[in-house]
Amino acid sequence: MAKETYPTNFPLKHQQKDMRLALELADSFKIDCPTFKSADDQYRKVLDTHGDEDFCAVYEAYKPQVKRAKKE
């Protein structure tokens, strides 16, 4: 992640699909999963641009915040 390369071991698009299915199953049992929902939100932020890369590419959603923090 520090090198900003994401060799694909498990594509982000598959991770997000699995997360979506887990959330749908939880919803069907009326179970609230806020941590799963938050993770899914982050995956979806970079899905269009990094969906074929490893799920570690979710770091791209946080990169601006990380760079700001390094400057401070």
C-alpha positions as CSV (number, residue, x, y, z in Angstrom):
1,M,0.0,0.0,0.0
2,A,2.8,2.4,0.8
3,K,4.1,1.9,-2.8
4,E,0.6,2.6,-4.1
5,T,0.6,-0.6,-6.1
6,Y,-2.0,-3.2,-5.6
7,P,-1.1,-6.6,-7.1
8,T,-4.4,-8.5,-7.2
9,N,-4.8,-11.3,-4.7
10,F,-8.5,-10.7,-4.3
11,P,-10.2,-8.0,-6.4
12,L,-11.9,-5.1,-4.7
13,K,-15.0,-5.7,-6.9
14,H,-15.3,-9.3,-5.5
15,Q,-14.8,-8.0,-1.9
16,Q,-17.5,-5.4,-2.3
17,K,-19.9,-8.0,-3.9
18,D,-19.3,-10.3,-0.9
19,M,-19.9,-7.4,1.5
20,R,-23.1,-6.4,-0.3
21,L,-24.4,-10.0,-0.1
22,A,-23.5,-10.2,3.6
23,L,-25.4,-6.9,4.2
24,E,-28.4,-8.2,2.3
25,L,-28.5,-11.3,4.3
26,A,-28.2,-9.4,7.6
27,D,-31.0,-7.1,6.4
28,S,-33.2,-10.1,5.7
29,F,-32.8,-11.1,9.4
30,K,-33.2,-7.5,10.6
31,I,-29.6,-7.5,11.9
32,D,-27.8,-4.1,11.9
33,C,-24.2,-4.3,10.8
34,P,-22.8,-0.8,11.0
35,T,-19.2,-1.9,10.6
36,F,-19.9,-3.9,7.5
37,K,-21.9,-0.9,6.1
38,S,-19.0,1.5,6.8
39,A,-16.6,-0.9,5.0
40,D,-18.9,-1.3,2.1
41,D,-19.2,2.5,1.8
42,Q,-15.4,2.8,1.6
43,Y,-15.2,0.0,-1.0
44,R,-17.8,1.7,-3.2
45,K,-15.9,5.0,-3.1
46,V,-13.1,3.5,-5.2
47,L,-14.9,0.6,-7.0
48,D,-15.2,2.3,-10.3
49,T,-11.6,3.3,-10.6
50,H,-9.9,0.4,-8.7
51,G,-12.4,-2.5,-8.9
52,D,-10.0,-4.9,-10.6
53,E,-7.2,-4.2,-8.2
54,D,-6.7,-5.8,-4.9
55,F,-9.1,-4.8,-2.2
56,C,-6.2,-2.9,-0.5
57,A,-6.8,-0.3,-3.2
58,V,-9.5,1.0,-0.8
59,Y,-6.5,3.0,0.6
60,E,-7.1,5.4,-2.4
61,A,-10.2,6.7,-0.6
62,Y,-8.0,7.7,2.3
63,K,-4.9,8.9,0.5
64,P,-5.8,12.7,0.6
65,Q,-6.3,12.4,4.4
66,V,-3.0,10.5,4.9
67,K,-1.1,13.0,2.8
68,R,-2.5,15.9,4.9
69,A,-1.6,14.1,8.1
70,K,2.0,13.6,7.0
71,K,2.3,17.3,6.4
72,E,1.1,18.2,9.9
